[in-house]
């Protein structure tokens, strides 16, 4: 995914969440998730004051492709600080990557996968801490997002964590 695709996807997410925000009174946000396997664009939409849906369109630092993740998250106040919330939840993802493999080339099956495009699907969990800055429309989040994915080569667990910076409206 090059910069033009990233900017286009971010613009689409902003337009989609702007239209949704006119129908709902809750806060929404669009921004960047950086530092993890699924670094990329993140959008969050609150369906209840304490429940949000999050979408992440990401690429990994070692991957040539994309991964789309959808998460259902529960938010609860944290440490008695205004604007600070714990969140936890679960979801799923689908992705497509070129030249991705996990095992030494001595295994013929994995060697064949190296030069192919692999489609992956998986389940995700998430737990984190998010702070809404009250003076400006920015939220900062730090999360741990373990996931398990499956492709034609097998089942693979990952540990993912990242910092997310969002513009909220």
C-alpha positions as CSV (number, residue, x, y, z in Angstrom):
1,X,0.0,0.0,0.0
2,X,1.7,3.3,-1.1
3,X,1.0,6.8,0.3
4,X,-1.6,7.6,-2.3
5,X,-3.7,4.6,-1.3
6,X,-3.2,5.4,2.4
7,X,-4.4,9.0,1.9
8,X,-7.4,7.8,-0.2
9,X,-8.4,5.3,2.4
10,X,-8.1,7.9,5.2
11,X,-10.3,10.3,3.2
12,X,-13.0,7.6,2.7
13,X,-13.0,6.8,6.4
14,X,-13.3,10.5,7.4
15,X,-16.3,10.9,5.0
16,X,-18.0,7.8,6.2
17,X,-17.5,8.6,9.9
18,X,-18.6,12.3,9.3
19,X,-21.9,11.1,7.8
20,X,-22.4,8.6,10.7
21,X,-21.7,11.4,13.2
22,X,-24.7,13.4,12.0
23,X,-27.0,10.6,13.0
24,X,-25.4,9.8,16.4
25,X,-24.5,12.0,19.3
26,X,-21.5,9.8,20.4
27,X,-17.8,10.6,19.6
28,X,-16.1,9.0,16.6
29,X,-12.5,9.1,15.5
30,X,-10.2,8.5,12.6
31,X,-6.5,8.3,12.8
32,X,-3.3,6.3,12.5
33,X,-2.2,3.1,14.4
34,X,1.6,2.9,14.5
35,X,4.2,0.5,15.8
36,X,2.4,-2.9,15.5
37,X,2.0,-5.6,12.9
38,X,-1.3,-4.0,11.8
39,X,0.0,-0.4,11.6
40,X,-2.3,1.7,9.4
41,X,-5.6,3.6,9.4
42,X,-7.9,3.2,12.4
43,X,-11.5,4.3,12.6
44,X,-13.7,4.1,15.8
45,X,-17.5,4.5,15.9
46,X,-19.4,4.5,19.2
47,X,-22.7,2.7,19.0
48,X,-23.4,3.2,22.7
49,X,-21.7,5.5,25.2
50,X,-19.5,2.6,26.4
51,X,-19.4,0.4,23.3
52,X,-17.5,1.0,20.1
53,X,-16.8,-0.6,16.7
54,X,-13.3,-0.2,15.4
55,X,-11.9,-0.9,11.9
56,X,-8.2,-1.1,11.2
57,X,-6.9,-1.1,7.6
58,X,-3.3,-2.0,8.1
59,X,-0.1,-3.3,6.7
60,X,2.8,-4.9,8.7
61,X,6.4,-3.8,8.6
62,X,7.4,-7.1,7.1
63,X,4.4,-7.6,4.9
64,X,3.6,-6.8,1.3
65,X,-0.2,-6.5,1.4
66,X,-3.0,-5.5,3.7
67,X,-5.2,-6.6,6.6
68,X,-8.7,-5.4,7.5
69,X,-9.6,-5.9,11.1
70,X,-13.0,-5.3,12.7
71,X,-13.3,-5.1,16.5
72,X,-16.2,-4.8,19.0
73,X,-14.9,-2.9,22.1
74,X,-16.3,-2.2,25.6
75,X,-15.0,1.0,27.3
76,X,-14.9,1.6,31.1
77,X,-13.5,4.6,33.1
78,X,-9.9,4.2,34.2
79,X,-8.2,5.3,37.4
80,X,-10.7,8.1,38.1
81,X,-9.2,10.4,35.4
82,X,-11.5,12.3,33.2
83,X,-11.2,11.2,29.6
84,X,-9.1,8.1,30.4
85,X,-10.7,4.7,29.6
86,X,-9.8,1.0,29.6
87,X,-11.1,-0.9,26.6
88,X,-11.3,-4.5,25.7
89,X,-12.9,-6.6,23.0
90,X,-12.7,-9.1,20.2
91,X,-13.1,-9.3,16.5
92,X,-11.8,-10.8,13.3
93,X,-9.6,-10.0,10.3
94,X,-8.9,-10.9,6.7
95,X,-5.8,-10.1,4.7
96,X,-3.8,-10.8,1.6
97,X,0.0,-10.8,1.5
98,X,2.6,-11.5,-1.1
99,X,5.7,-13.5,-0.4
100,X,4.9,-14.3,3.2
101,X,6.0,-17.5,4.9
102,X,6.9,-18.5,8.4
103,X,9.2,-21.6,8.3
104,X,12.6,-22.5,6.9
105,X,12.8,-23.2,3.2
106,X,13.6,-26.9,4.0
107,X,9.9,-27.4,4.2
108,X,8.8,-27.6,0.5
109,X,5.2,-26.6,1.2
110,X,6.3,-23.3,2.8
111,X,8.9,-22.7,0.1
112,X,6.1,-22.8,-2.5
113,X,4.1,-20.2,-0.5
114,X,6.9,-17.7,-0.5
115,X,6.3,-16.6,-4.1
116,X,2.5,-16.6,-3.9
117,X,-0.2,-14.4,-2.6
118,X,-1.7,-15.8,0.6
119,X,-5.1,-14.9,1.9
120,X,-5.4,-15.0,5.7
121,X,-8.3,-14.9,8.1
122,X,-8.2,-14.9,11.9
123,X,-9.6,-13.9,15.2
124,X,-8.4,-10.9,17.3
125,X,-8.6,-9.8,20.9
126,X,-7.7,-6.3,22.2
127,X,-7.1,-4.6,25.5
128,X,-5.9,-1.1,26.0
129,X,-6.0,2.3,27.5
130,X,-7.3,5.4,25.6
131,X,-7.2,9.1,26.6
132,X,-9.4,11.7,25.1
133,X,-7.7,15.1,25.3
134,X,-10.6,17.4,26.3
135,X,-9.0,20.7,25.1
136,X,-8.5,19.5,21.5
137,X,-10.3,16.8,19.5
138,X,-7.5,14.2,19.7
139,X,-7.4,10.8,21.5
140,X,-4.3,8.7,22.2
141,X,-4.6,5.0,22.7
142,X,-2.1,2.3,23.6
143,X,-3.2,-1.3,23.0
144,X,-2.2,-5.0,23.0
145,X,-3.9,-6.9,20.2
146,X,-3.1,-10.7,20.1
147,X,-4.4,-12.5,17.1
148,X,-4.4,-16.0,15.5
149,X,-4.6,-16.3,11.8
150,X,-5.0,-19.2,9.4
151,X,-3.8,-19.5,5.8
152,X,-3.1,-22.5,3.6
153,X,0.2,-23.1,5.5
154,X,-1.4,-23.5,8.9
155,X,-2.4,-21.7,12.1
156,X,-0.2,-18.9,13.5
157,X,-0.4,-16.8,16.7
158,X,0.9,-13.2,16.8
159,X,1.3,-10.6,19.6
160,X,0.6,-7.1,18.4
161,X,0.7,-3.8,20.2
162,X,0.6,-0.2,19.0
163,X,-0.1,3.5,19.7
164,X,-3.1,5.0,18.0
165,X,-3.6,8.7,17.4
166,X,-7.1,9.8,16.3
167,X,-8.9,13.0,15.4
168,X,-12.3,12.8,17.2
169,X,-15.6,14.4,16.2
